[in-house]
Amino acid sequence: MAKKDKVLEHRENLKPYRFKPELIQKLLDEKLMNVATLAGIIGMNHAGMAKILRGECIPMADKVGKIAAVLEVKPGYFFDRD
């Protein structure tokens, strides 16, 4: 099998990562922190953070990193392969 064919086969077998906003809420509950506090710390407005938690939008990588830092986890914590 040619190298190009192996690469294409590998790509076809990859599953995309899925962002799991419910894990943010889980950590907020564990840390007794509310959405408004988290939003303020990372420089977002409450409405934007609420959209993320409802799964209406996926945050950019820099925001995921900031959320993860505040909640003391690695950014990959919020992603899963189905």
N, C-alpha and C positions, 0 to 999 in steps of 0.2 A: 504494500500500500504506500502510495506516495505521501510525502510529508504534508502537502496541501490537503490531501484527502483526510488525513488523520486530524488535522486542525479543524476542518469542516465538521467531521464526525463529532469531535469534542464539543464544538459550539452547539450542535444540535441537541446534545445531551445535557447542556447546562440549563438549570432552572433559574429564573430571575428571583432576586431577593424581594420580599414583600415587607413594606414598612408596617409596623404594628403599633399604632398609637395607643392602644389599650395598655401597653406596658409603661407608657409615660404616666397614665392615670394611676396605675398600680403603685408605682414608686412614689407619686405624689401622696397617695393615701398612706403608704407606709411611713413617710417622712412628715406626715401631718402638715403638708404644704398645699396651698391652694393654687389654682391656675393663674390667678392675677399676680401672685408673688413670683412664680416662675417666669411668667412673661416679662415682668419688670426687670428681673435680674438679667435676663438675656437680651433685653432691649427690644422686645416685641410688644404690641398692644394685646389686650385681653382677647379681642375678637379674632385676631390672627391665630393666637394659640388655641382658642376654642375650635376653630376650623380644623386645625391639625388634629386635635383630640377626637373630633367627630369623623376623621378620615376623609374630609373634603379636600384636603391638599396635603402634599408631602413636603416637609421642610427641606430647604437647601442643606447641603452638607455642613456648612458652617454653623447653621442653627442646630442641626442634630448634634454636632460636637459640643456646642454650648449647653444644650439641654442635658447631654450625657455628663458633662463636667459638673453641673449643678447637682444632678441626681446621683453623682458618684458611681457611674458605670461607664463602660466603653461604648462608643457610638454603635458598634455592631450589635449591642444588646437589643436595639429596637428593630432589627431586621431578622427575617426568617425565610427559609426556603420551604415552599410547599410542594 
